[in-house]
């Protein structure tokens, strides 16, 4: 098995519940493994998470390596890095993927350092392709194209690591499409041994406090987003009111966030969240490529902008040329009248 070109996914979990990004990566790993002729392996760490290990198979895992130990109850860097690096050395994955979450961003670099492997952070797309080195014209086949925005999102970079394995990447949440579970899939759960040095357990977790975000853009059926074109925080109240009437969430462009109109947890785009709601309304957003990449897969898009040539109109299904400060109150009033 160690000679197979397998695609691994580190499955992040909290209290036995998998992170959404891990399930998204399992679906993407299936796509990547197909041209490589390999399998999808999931690596799951935790305590009493055997039921979750079995549940990963319908989401795309062919084999689940289960590291179940009391010392893995909650995430701590050193114990998790020890287990993940040890398993990677033993089985030699061809590709190893992590979610670009706080846990993934902490764990993946440490594992990459232990394995002396390259790592690309915050990818928004992954593909399999070939590369010809400029230095010696040698052709490297079946490499992982690690695609991510660079220079503040102004360019898209494709990064390859032709001479080292595993090829490693962290991937942003929401950019890969999660699949429905296939309950007919067959797979294997393999318990793996866990061993720690004393220094691995030096850090002790004495208490834990969890706060859930009040913003859930990824699950929202409707997202109403505002941009810098609204002009200020006060105008964003129109966005909030319209989103409330439609039963949706409030989104924003990076420009609006950078201007301080709203918090970063609302940001949509390459440097924010990727959303695919049934309805996306963009008000006062010019529609730079970085923003469009985070919402252009929405089922229906309504764009409001004073510039008839604004890039947002390239992806909009319905286009309103006008001042959002004038258009939004009309939409709000129409919805109120309909509700009467």
C-alpha contacts under 8 A as a table, 3 or more apart, distances in Angstrom:
res1	aa1	res2	aa2	distance
1	X	4	X	5.40
1	X	91	X	7.30
2	X	5	X	8.00
2	X	90	X	7.74
2	X	91	X	4.79
2	X	92	X	5.66
2	X	93	X	7.34
3	X	92	X	7.60
4	X	37	X	7.74
4	X	38	X	5.72
4	X	39	X	7.75
4	X	93	X	7.95
4	X	94	X	7.76
5	X	33	X	7.59
5	X	36	X	6.16
5	X	37	X	6.80
5	X	38	X	4.79
5	X	39	X	7.32
5	X	93	X	6.60
5	X	94	X	4.91
5	X	95	X	7.69
6	X	33	X	6.50
6	X	36	X	7.79
6	X	37	X	7.99
6	X	38	X	4.52
6	X	39	X	4.82
6	X	40	X	5.91
6	X	41	X	6.83
6	X	93	X	5.40
6	X	94	X	5.33
6	X	95	X	6.62
7	X	29	X	6.00
7	X	32	X	7.26
7	X	33	X	5.92
7	X	38	X	6.95
7	X	39	X	6.25
7	X	40	X	5.02
7	X	41	X	6.15
7	X	93	X	6.23
7	X	94	X	5.94
7	X	95	X	4.72
7	X	96	X	5.99
7	X	97	X	7.74
8	X	29	X	7.39
8	X	40	X	5.86
8	X	41	X	4.68
8	X	42	X	5.63
8	X	43	X	7.19
8	X	93	X	6.28
8	X	94	X	7.74
8	X	95	X	5.96
8	X	96	X	4.61
8	X	97	X	6.07
9	X	22	X	7.11
9	X	25	X	6.67
9	X	26	X	6.53
9	X	29	X	7.46
9	X	40	X	7.61
9	X	41	X	6.35
9	X	42	X	4.86
9	X	43	X	6.23
9	X	96	X	5.89
9	X	97	X	4.85
9	X	98	X	6.12
10	X	22	X	7.09
10	X	42	X	5.93
10	X	43	X	4.94
10	X	44	X	6.46
10	X	96	X	7.55
10	X	97	X	6.34
10	X	98	X	5.41
10	X	99	X	7.77
11	X	18	X	6.79
11	X	19	X	7.33
11	X	22	X	5.19
11	X	23	X	7.81
11	X	42	X	6.36
11	X	43	X	5.88
11	X	44	X	5.26
11	X	45	X	7.67
11	X	98	X	7.62
12	X	18	X	5.82
12	X	19	X	5.53
12	X	22	X	6.29
12	X	44	X	7.11
12	X	45	X	7.79
12	X	99	X	7.85
12	X	103	X	7.78
12	X	104	X	7.94
13	X	16	X	5.78
13	X	17	X	5.19
13	X	18	X	4.21
13	X	19	X	5.54
13	X	44	X	7.99
13	X	46	X	7.70
14	X	17	X	5.27
14	X	18	X	6.55
14	X	19	X	7.44
14	X	74	X	7.76
16	X	46	X	7.93
16	X	48	X	7.84
16	X	49	X	5.73
16	X	52	X	6.39
17	X	52	X	7.35
18	X	22	X	6.75
18	X	23	X	7.32
18	X	52	X	7.67
19	X	22	X	5.41
19	X	23	X	6.95
20	X	23	X	5.34
20	X	24	X	6.30
20	X	173	X	7.53
21	X	24	X	4.88
21	X	25	X	6.10
21	X	99	X	5.75
21	X	172	X	7.55
21	X	173	X	5.12
21	X	174	X	6.68
22	X	25	X	5.04
22	X	26	X	6.31
22	X	98	X	7.48
22	X	99	X	6.34
23	X	26	X	5.11
23	X	27	X	6.63
23	X	56	X	7.91
23	X	59	X	6.50
23	X	178	X	6.26
23	X	179	X	7.95
24	X	27	X	5.39
24	X	28	X	6.49
24	X	174	X	7.46
24	X	176	X	5.50
24	X	177	X	5.84
24	X	178	X	4.33
24	X	179	X	7.26
25	X	28	X	4.92
25	X	29	X	5.83
25	X	97	X	7.32
25	X	98	X	7.90
25	X	99	X	7.65
25	X	176	X	6.82
25	X	178	X	7.71
26	X	29	X	4.97
26	X	30	X	6.47
26	X	40	X	7.36
26	X	42	X	7.78
26	X	59	X	6.41
26	X	60	X	5.43
26	X	61	X	6.53
27	X	30	X	5.37
27	X	31	X	6.95
27	X	59	X	6.72
27	X	60	X	5.89
27	X	176	X	7.87
27	X	177	X	7.33
27	X	178	X	6.06
27	X	179	X	6.16
28	X	31	X	5.20
28	X	32	X	6.40
28	X	176	X	6.64
28	X	177	X	7.68
29	X	32	X	5.00
29	X	33	X	5.92
29	X	40	X	6.16
29	X	60	X	7.87
30	X	33	X	5.21
30	X	34	X	6.27
30	X	39	X	7.62
30	X	40	X	6.24
30	X	60	X	6.44
31	X	34	X	5.56
31	X	35	X	7.73
32	X	35	X	6.48
32	X	36	X	6.99
32	X	127	X	6.77
32	X	128	X	6.46
33	X	36	X	5.07
33	X	37	X	6.03
33	X	38	X	5.04
33	X	39	X	5.85
33	X	40	X	6.58
34	X	37	X	5.38
34	X	38	X	6.57
34	X	39	X	7.85
35	X	38	X	7.93
35	X	128	X	7.71
36	X	142	X	6.95
39	X	61	X	7.93
39	X	62	X	6.12
39	X	63	X	7.84
40	X	60	X	6.96
40	X	61	X	5.15
40	X	62	X	5.27
40	X	63	X	6.70
41	X	61	X	5.59
41	X	62	X	5.89
41	X	63	X	4.85
41	X	64	X	5.70
41	X	65	X	7.29
42	X	56	X	7.82
42	X	61	X	5.94
42	X	62	X	7.89
42	X	63	X	6.33
42	X	64	X	4.68
42	X	65	X	6.13
43	X	64	X	5.87
43	X	65	X	4.85
43	X	66	X	6.32
43	X	67	X	7.70
43	X	84	X	7.65
44	X	53	X	6.85
44	X	64	X	7.05
44	X	65	X	6.16
44	X	66	X	5.13
44	X	67	X	6.10
45	X	49	X	7.81
45	X	66	X	6.23
45	X	67	X	4.75
45	X	68	X	5.94
45	X	69	X	7.90
45	X	72	X	6.42
45	X	80	X	7.36
46	X	49	X	6.00
46	X	67	X	6.54
46	X	68	X	5.21
46	X	69	X	6.28
46	X	70	X	7.51
46	X	72	X	4.69
46	X	73	X	5.06
46	X	74	X	6.97
47	X	68	X	4.99
47	X	69	X	5.14
47	X	70	X	5.44
47	X	71	X	7.68
47	X	72	X	5.86
47	X	73	X	4.71
48	X	51	X	7.87
48	X	68	X	6.32
48	X	69	X	7.62
49	X	52	X	5.30
49	X	53	X	6.42
49	X	68	X	6.75
50	X	53	X	5.05
50	X	54	X	6.62
50	X	66	X	7.35
50	X	68	X	7.59
51	X	54	X	5.41
51	X	55	X	6.35
52	X	55	X	4.86
52	X	56	X	6.38
53	X	56	X	5.49
53	X	57	X	7.55
53	X	64	X	6.27
53	X	66	X	6.67
53	X	189	X	6.68
54	X	57	X	5.92
54	X	64	X	7.74
54	X	189	X	6.56
55	X	58	X	6.32
55	X	59	X	7.56
56	X	59	X	5.29
56	X	60	X	6.83
56	X	61	X	5.92
56	X	64	X	7.54
57	X	60	X	5.42
57	X	61	X	4.50
57	X	62	X	6.24
57	X	63	X	7.45
57	X	64	X	7.60
57	X	185	X	6.57
57	X	186	X	6.77
57	X	187	X	5.78
57	X	188	X	7.88
58	X	61	X	7.04
58	X	181	X	4.72
58	X	182	X	4.61
58	X	183	X	5.18
58	X	184	X	7.15
58	X	185	X	5.48
58	X	186	X	7.66
59	X	179	X	6.91
59	X	180	X	7.03
59	X	181	X	4.81
59	X	182	X	6.53
60	X	181	X	7.80
60	X	182	X	7.98
60	X	185	X	7.84
61	X	64	X	6.49
61	X	187	X	6.80
62	X	186	X	7.09
62	X	187	X	4.60
62	X	188	X	6.38
63	X	187	X	5.56
63	X	188	X	4.70
63	X	189	X	5.78
63	X	190	X	7.25
64	X	187	X	7.82
64	X	188	X	6.20
64	X	189	X	4.69
64	X	190	X	6.05
65	X	189	X	6.15
65	X	190	X	5.02
65	X	191	X	5.94
65	X	192	X	6.28
66	X	189	X	6.82
66	X	190	X	5.89
66	X	191	X	4.67
66	X	192	X	5.83
67	X	83	X	7.58
67	X	191	X	6.16
67	X	192	X	5.47
67	X	193	X	6.83
67	X	194	X	6.56
68	X	72	X	7.00
68	X	191	X	7.52
68	X	194	X	7.94
69	X	72	X	5.36
69	X	73	X	6.96
69	X	194	X	7.31
70	X	73	X	5.34
71	X	74	X	7.66
71	X	79	X	7.38
71	X	201	X	7.91
72	X	75	X	6.46
72	X	76	X	7.52
72	X	79	X	6.92
72	X	80	X	6.99
75	X	80	X	6.95
75	X	103	X	7.74
76	X	79	X	6.04
76	X	80	X	6.24
76	X	203	X	7.56
77	X	80	X	5.51
77	X	81	X	5.90
77	X	106	X	7.23
77	X	107	X	6.37
78	X	81	X	5.12
78	X	82	X	6.05
78	X	200	X	4.97
78	X	201	X	7.16
79	X	82	X	5.16
79	X	83	X	6.38
79	X	196	X	6.78
79	X	200	X	5.34
79	X	201	X	6.62
80	X	83	X	5.27
80	X	84	X	6.09
80	X	107	X	7.51
81	X	84	X	5.23
81	X	85	X	5.88
81	X	107	X	6.21
81	X	110	X	6.51
81	X	111	X	5.82
82	X	85	X	5.41
82	X	86	X	6.01
82	X	196	X	7.12
82	X	200	X	7.62
83	X	86	X	5.19
83	X	87	X	6.23
83	X	194	X	6.48
83	X	195	X	7.54
84	X	87	X	5.32
84	X	88	X	6.19
84	X	111	X	6.94
85	X	88	X	5.07
85	X	89	X	6.16
85	X	111	X	5.49
85	X	114	X	6.61
85	X	115	X	6.81
86	X	89	X	5.21
86	X	90	X	6.25
87	X	90	X	5.03
87	X	91	X	6.13
87	X	92	X	7.95
88	X	91	X	5.37
88	X	92	X	5.17
88	X	93	X	6.22
89	X	92	X	5.47
89	X	115	X	7.39
92	X	165	X	7.84
92	X	166	X	6.99
93	X	96	X	6.42
93	X	165	X	7.44
93	X	166	X	5.61
94	X	165	X	5.89
94	X	166	X	4.72
94	X	167	X	6.33
95	X	144	X	7.48
95	X	165	X	7.17
95	X	166	X	4.96
95	X	167	X	4.67
95	X	168	X	5.87
96	X	166	X	6.12
96	X	167	X	6.15
96	X	168	X	4.83
96	X	169	X	6.75
97	X	168	X	5.83
97	X	169	X	5.23
97	X	170	X	5.85
97	X	171	X	7.27
98	X	104	X	5.58
98	X	108	X	6.68
98	X	168	X	7.98
98	X	169	X	6.34
98	X	170	X	4.60
98	X	171	X	6.31
99	X	104	X	5.27
99	X	105	X	7.64
99	X	170	X	5.15
99	X	171	X	4.95
99	X	172	X	6.17
99	X	173	X	6.74
100	X	103	X	7.73
100	X	104	X	5.26
100	X	105	X	5.56
100	X	121	X	7.21
100	X	122	X	5.75
100	X	170	X	4.89
100	X	171	X	4.96
100	X	172	X	4.87
100	X	173	X	6.68
101	X	104	X	4.95
101	X	105	X	5.84
101	X	172	X	7.45
101	X	173	X	7.55
102	X	105	X	5.24
102	X	106	X	6.21
103	X	106	X	5.20
103	X	107	X	5.99
104	X	107	X	5.10
104	X	108	X	5.60
104	X	170	X	6.87
105	X	108	X	5.85
105	X	109	X	6.91
105	X	121	X	7.75
105	X	170	X	7.16
106	X	109	X	6.46
106	X	110	X	7.14
107	X	110	X	5.45
107	X	111	X	6.32
108	X	111	X	5.15
108	X	112	X	6.04
108	X	119	X	7.78
108	X	169	X	7.91
108	X	170	X	7.25
109	X	112	X	4.97
109	X	113	X	6.06
109	X	119	X	6.97
110	X	113	X	5.10
110	X	114	X	6.21
111	X	114	X	5.06
111	X	115	X	6.17
112	X	115	X	5.13
112	X	116	X	5.72
112	X	117	X	4.90
112	X	118	X	6.31
112	X	119	X	6.43
112	X	168	X	7.37
113	X	116	X	4.88
113	X	117	X	6.42
114	X	117	X	7.86
117	X	164	X	6.07
117	X	165	X	6.16
117	X	166	X	6.36
117	X	167	X	6.97
117	X	168	X	7.29
118	X	161	X	6.67
118	X	164	X	7.10
118	X	165	X	7.90
118	X	166	X	7.90
118	X	167	X	6.48
118	X	168	X	6.28
119	X	167	X	6.97
119	X	168	X	4.78
119	X	169	X	5.28
119	X	170	X	7.69
120	X	123	X	6.97
120	X	146	X	6.68
120	X	159	X	7.43
120	X	168	X	6.52
120	X	169	X	4.72
120	X	170	X	6.48
121	X	148	X	7.87
121	X	169	X	5.72
121	X	170	X	4.89
121	X	171	X	6.91
122	X	148	X	6.41
122	X	169	X	7.51
122	X	170	X	5.36
122	X	171	X	5.00
122	X	172	X	5.34
123	X	126	X	7.31
123	X	146	X	6.24
123	X	147	X	5.39
123	X	148	X	4.41
123	X	149	X	7.58
123	X	169	X	6.87
123	X	170	X	6.11
123	X	171	X	4.56
123	X	172	X	6.00
124	X	147	X	5.97
124	X	148	X	5.24
124	X	149	X	7.56
124	X	171	X	6.13
124	X	172	X	6.01
124	X	175	X	5.83
124	X	176	X	7.88
124	X	270	X	7.39
125	X	146	X	6.63
125	X	147	X	5.10
125	X	148	X	6.82
125	X	171	X	7.73
125	X	175	X	7.25
125	X	176	X	7.56
126	X	144	X	6.75
126	X	145	X	5.56
126	X	146	X	5.23
126	X	147	X	5.99
127	X	144	X	5.86
127	X	145	X	4.96
127	X	146	X	7.05
128	X	142	X	5.64
128	X	143	X	5.54
128	X	144	X	4.91
128	X	145	X	5.75
129	X	141	X	6.53
129	X	142	X	5.14
129	X	143	X	5.34
129	X	144	X	6.55
129	X	145	X	6.42
130	X	139	X	7.09
130	X	140	X	5.64
130	X	141	X	4.34
130	X	142	X	5.50
130	X	143	X	5.81
131	X	139	X	5.79
131	X	140	X	5.14
131	X	141	X	6.43
131	X	143	X	7.36
131	X	160	X	7.89
131	X	162	X	7.59
132	X	137	X	5.59
132	X	138	X	5.44
132	X	139	X	4.33
132	X	140	X	6.03
133	X	136	X	5.95
133	X	137	X	4.94
133	X	138	X	5.42
133	X	139	X	6.54
133	X	140	X	7.63
134	X	137	X	5.30
134	X	138	X	7.82
140	X	143	X	7.01
140	X	162	X	6.20
143	X	160	X	6.72
143	X	161	X	7.29
143	X	162	X	6.56
144	X	160	X	6.26
144	X	161	X	7.56
144	X	167	X	6.68
145	X	158	X	6.01
145	X	159	X	5.89
145	X	160	X	5.52
146	X	158	X	5.52
146	X	159	X	4.97
146	X	160	X	6.30
146	X	169	X	7.02
147	X	156	X	6.83
147	X	157	X	5.64
147	X	158	X	4.48
147	X	159	X	6.28
148	X	156	X	5.69
148	X	157	X	5.47
148	X	158	X	6.69
149	X	152	X	7.17
149	X	153	X	4.71
149	X	154	X	7.01
149	X	155	X	5.78
149	X	156	X	4.43
149	X	157	X	5.94
149	X	270	X	6.94
149	X	271	X	7.89
150	X	153	X	5.04
150	X	154	X	6.38
150	X	155	X	5.46
150	X	156	X	5.92
150	X	157	X	6.23
151	X	154	X	5.60
151	X	155	X	6.43
152	X	155	X	7.88
152	X	271	X	7.97
153	X	156	X	7.05
153	X	270	X	6.80
153	X	271	X	6.86
153	X	290	X	6.14
154	X	290	X	7.36
161	X	164	X	6.14
161	X	167	X	6.51
164	X	167	X	6.72
165	X	168	X	7.90
171	X	175	X	7.85
172	X	175	X	6.18
173	X	176	X	7.46
173	X	273	X	6.99
173	X	274	X	7.41
174	X	177	X	6.99
174	X	218	X	7.00
174	X	273	X	6.56
174	X	274	X	5.12
174	X	275	X	6.78
175	X	273	X	7.87
175	X	274	X	5.58
175	X	294	X	7.82
182	X	185	X	5.74
196	X	200	X	6.02
196	X	201	X	7.49
197	X	200	X	5.31
197	X	201	X	7.27
198	X	201	X	5.65
198	X	202	X	6.74
199	X	202	X	5.16
200	X	203	X	7.63
201	X	204	X	6.98
205	X	208	X	7.32
213	X	216	X	7.19
215	X	249	X	7.17
215	X	265	X	7.05
215	X	266	X	7.18
216	X	219	X	5.85
216	X	220	X	6.38
216	X	249	X	7.22
217	X	220	X	5.19
217	X	223	X	7.03
217	X	249	X	6.12
217	X	250	X	7.65
217	X	251	X	7.31
217	X	266	X	7.39
217	X	273	X	7.75
217	X	275	X	6.63
218	X	273	X	7.62
218	X	274	X	7.17
218	X	275	X	5.24
218	X	276	X	7.10
218	X	277	X	7.62
219	X	277	X	7.56
220	X	223	X	6.49
220	X	248	X	5.82
220	X	249	X	6.15
220	X	277	X	6.17
221	X	247	X	7.92
221	X	248	X	6.25
221	X	277	X	4.69
221	X	278	X	5.24
221	X	279	X	6.62
222	X	243	X	7.41
222	X	246	X	6.94
222	X	247	X	6.87
222	X	248	X	4.36
222	X	249	X	6.38
222	X	277	X	5.45
222	X	278	X	5.99
222	X	279	X	4.83
222	X	280	X	5.92
223	X	243	X	6.84
223	X	248	X	5.42
223	X	249	X	4.97
223	X	250	X	5.80
223	X	251	X	6.10
223	X	277	X	6.58
223	X	279	X	6.46
223	X	280	X	4.96
223	X	281	X	6.35
224	X	239	X	6.31
224	X	240	X	7.84
224	X	242	X	7.27
224	X	243	X	5.56
224	X	248	X	7.08
224	X	249	X	6.37
224	X	250	X	5.15
224	X	251	X	5.69
224	X	252	X	7.99
224	X	280	X	5.90
224	X	281	X	4.67
224	X	282	X	6.22
224	X	283	X	7.71
225	X	239	X	6.81
225	X	250	X	5.70
225	X	251	X	4.03
225	X	252	X	4.59
225	X	253	X	7.06
225	X	280	X	7.54
225	X	281	X	5.98
225	X	282	X	4.94
225	X	283	X	6.15
226	X	229	X	7.78
226	X	230	X	6.72
226	X	236	X	6.82
226	X	239	X	6.49
226	X	250	X	7.96
226	X	251	X	6.50
226	X	252	X	4.83
226	X	253	X	6.45
226	X	256	X	7.09
226	X	282	X	6.00
226	X	283	X	4.90
226	X	284	X	5.82
226	X	285	X	6.33
227	X	230	X	5.92
227	X	252	X	5.83
227	X	253	X	5.11
227	X	254	X	7.73
227	X	255	X	6.43
227	X	256	X	4.92
227	X	282	X	7.64
227	X	283	X	6.33
227	X	284	X	4.79
227	X	285	X	4.42
227	X	286	X	7.65
228	X	231	X	5.82
228	X	232	X	7.39
228	X	253	X	7.44
228	X	255	X	5.54
228	X	256	X	4.52
228	X	259	X	7.25
228	X	284	X	6.37
228	X	285	X	6.70
229	X	283	X	7.73
229	X	284	X	4.20
229	X	285	X	6.20
229	X	286	X	7.80
230	X	235	X	5.94
230	X	236	X	7.07
230	X	283	X	7.34
230	X	284	X	5.29
230	X	324	X	6.70
230	X	325	X	6.82
231	X	235	X	6.70
232	X	235	X	5.60
232	X	236	X	6.81
232	X	261	X	5.92
233	X	236	X	5.16
233	X	237	X	7.23
233	X	260	X	7.68
233	X	261	X	4.57
233	X	262	X	7.14
234	X	237	X	5.66
234	X	238	X	7.99
235	X	238	X	5.72
235	X	239	X	7.43
235	X	325	X	7.02
236	X	239	X	5.01
236	X	240	X	6.44
236	X	261	X	7.20
237	X	240	X	4.97
237	X	241	X	6.09
238	X	241	X	5.09
238	X	242	X	6.14
238	X	325	X	7.97
238	X	328	X	6.55
238	X	329	X	7.12
239	X	242	X	5.28
239	X	243	X	6.10
239	X	250	X	6.76
239	X	328	X	7.69
240	X	243	X	5.15
240	X	244	X	6.11
240	X	249	X	7.86
240	X	250	X	6.07
241	X	244	X	5.09
241	X	245	X	6.29
241	X	332	X	7.47
242	X	245	X	5.17
242	X	246	X	6.28
242	X	328	X	7.54
242	X	331	X	7.69
242	X	332	X	5.82
243	X	246	X	5.16
243	X	247	X	6.03
243	X	248	X	4.82
243	X	249	X	5.65
243	X	250	X	6.10
244	X	247	X	5.08
244	X	248	X	6.00
244	X	249	X	7.34
245	X	248	X	7.70
245	X	332	X	7.61
245	X	335	X	7.16
245	X	336	X	7.93
250	X	266	X	6.52
251	X	266	X	4.72
251	X	267	X	5.87
251	X	268	X	6.26
252	X	256	X	6.15
252	X	257	X	6.73
252	X	262	X	7.50
252	X	266	X	5.62
252	X	267	X	4.85
252	X	268	X	5.90
253	X	256	X	5.32
253	X	257	X	6.47
253	X	267	X	5.63
253	X	268	X	5.82
253	X	269	X	7.10
253	X	285	X	6.80
253	X	291	X	6.53
254	X	257	X	5.02
254	X	258	X	5.97
254	X	267	X	5.95
254	X	268	X	7.19
254	X	269	X	7.45
254	X	271	X	7.59
254	X	272	X	7.65
254	X	291	X	7.64
255	X	258	X	5.09
255	X	259	X	6.08
256	X	259	X	5.08
256	X	260	X	6.47
256	X	261	X	5.53
256	X	262	X	6.81
257	X	260	X	5.16
257	X	261	X	5.76
257	X	262	X	5.36
257	X	263	X	6.04
257	X	264	X	5.80
257	X	266	X	7.99
257	X	267	X	6.75
258	X	261	X	7.66
260	X	263	X	7.13
262	X	266	X	7.21
263	X	266	X	5.98
263	X	267	X	7.61
264	X	267	X	5.29
264	X	272	X	7.76
265	X	272	X	7.78
266	X	272	X	7.87
267	X	271	X	7.77
267	X	272	X	4.91
267	X	273	X	6.26
268	X	271	X	7.41
268	X	272	X	4.78
268	X	273	X	4.70
268	X	274	X	6.09
268	X	275	X	7.24
268	X	291	X	6.37
268	X	294	X	5.68
268	X	295	X	7.16
269	X	272	X	4.81
269	X	273	X	5.60
269	X	274	X	5.95
269	X	290	X	5.54
269	X	291	X	4.11
269	X	292	X	6.55
269	X	293	X	5.87
269	X	294	X	3.84
269	X	295	X	6.88
270	X	273	X	6.90
270	X	274	X	7.22
270	X	290	X	5.16
270	X	291	X	6.35
270	X	293	X	6.14
270	X	294	X	5.70
271	X	290	X	7.48
272	X	294	X	7.60
273	X	294	X	6.33
274	X	293	X	7.49
274	X	294	X	4.15
274	X	295	X	6.08
275	X	294	X	6.03
275	X	295	X	5.34
275	X	297	X	7.61
275	X	298	X	7.09
276	X	295	X	6.14
276	X	296	X	7.71
276	X	297	X	5.50
276	X	298	X	4.32
276	X	299	X	7.04
277	X	280	X	6.28
277	X	298	X	5.14
277	X	299	X	6.47
278	X	298	X	5.95
278	X	299	X	4.79
278	X	300	X	6.03
279	X	298	X	6.44
279	X	299	X	6.11
279	X	300	X	4.85
279	X	301	X	5.91
279	X	302	X	7.71
280	X	295	X	7.58
280	X	298	X	6.34
280	X	299	X	7.85
280	X	300	X	6.23
280	X	301	X	4.78
280	X	302	X	6.25
281	X	301	X	5.85
281	X	302	X	4.72
281	X	303	X	5.84
281	X	304	X	7.82
282	X	285	X	5.94
282	X	301	X	7.59
282	X	302	X	6.25
282	X	303	X	4.77
282	X	304	X	6.15
283	X	303	X	6.06
283	X	304	X	4.79
283	X	305	X	6.44
283	X	324	X	5.81
284	X	304	X	6.19
284	X	305	X	5.34
284	X	306	X	7.78
284	X	323	X	7.74
284	X	324	X	6.05
285	X	303	X	7.94
285	X	304	X	7.66
285	X	305	X	6.86
285	X	312	X	7.11
286	X	305	X	7.07
286	X	310	X	5.33
286	X	311	X	6.03
286	X	312	X	5.67
287	X	290	X	7.80
287	X	291	X	5.84
287	X	292	X	5.89
287	X	310	X	6.72
287	X	311	X	4.99
287	X	312	X	4.01
287	X	313	X	7.75
288	X	291	X	5.50
288	X	292	X	6.35
288	X	311	X	6.39
288	X	312	X	7.20
289	X	292	X	5.03
289	X	293	X	6.07
289	X	311	X	7.99
290	X	293	X	5.47
290	X	294	X	7.07
291	X	294	X	5.45
291	X	295	X	6.95
292	X	295	X	5.36
292	X	296	X	5.26
292	X	312	X	7.11
292	X	315	X	7.71
293	X	296	X	5.85
294	X	297	X	7.88
295	X	298	X	5.75
296	X	301	X	7.93
296	X	315	X	6.32
298	X	301	X	6.46
300	X	316	X	7.52
300	X	317	X	6.13
301	X	315	X	7.33
301	X	316	X	4.84
301	X	317	X	5.26
301	X	318	X	6.45
302	X	316	X	5.63
302	X	317	X	6.12
302	X	318	X	4.79
302	X	319	X	5.99
302	X	320	X	7.59
303	X	312	X	6.66
303	X	313	X	6.46
303	X	316	X	5.91
303	X	318	X	6.47
303	X	319	X	5.17
303	X	320	X	6.08
304	X	319	X	6.33
304	X	320	X	4.76
304	X	321	X	5.91
304	X	322	X	6.40
304	X	323	X	7.31
304	X	324	X	6.06
304	X	327	X	7.78
305	X	308	X	7.07
305	X	310	X	7.10
305	X	320	X	6.56
305	X	321	X	5.23
305	X	322	X	5.49
305	X	323	X	6.22
305	X	324	X	6.60
306	X	321	X	5.16
306	X	322	X	4.46
306	X	323	X	5.36
306	X	324	X	7.76
307	X	310	X	5.28
307	X	321	X	6.65
307	X	322	X	7.74
308	X	313	X	7.72
308	X	321	X	5.88
309	X	313	X	7.18
310	X	313	X	5.87
310	X	314	X	7.85
311	X	314	X	5.49
311	X	315	X	7.86
312	X	315	X	5.91
312	X	316	X	6.38
313	X	316	X	4.86
313	X	317	X	7.94
313	X	319	X	6.27
316	X	319	X	6.21
322	X	326	X	7.49
322	X	327	X	6.78
323	X	326	X	5.39
323	X	327	X	6.18
324	X	327	X	4.87
324	X	328	X	5.57
325	X	328	X	5.90
325	X	329	X	7.06
326	X	329	X	6.03
326	X	330	X	6.94
327	X	330	X	5.29
327	X	331	X	6.42
328	X	331	X	5.09
328	X	332	X	6.12
329	X	332	X	4.97
329	X	333	X	6.04
330	X	333	X	5.15
330	X	334	X	6.12
331	X	334	X	5.11
331	X	335	X	6.27
332	X	335	X	5.23
332	X	336	X	6.26
333	X	336	X	5.02
333	X	337	X	6.10
334	X	337	X	5.14
334	X	338	X	6.20
335	X	338	X	5.09
335	X	339	X	6.23
336	X	339	X	5.10
336	X	340	X	6.55
337	X	340	X	5.38
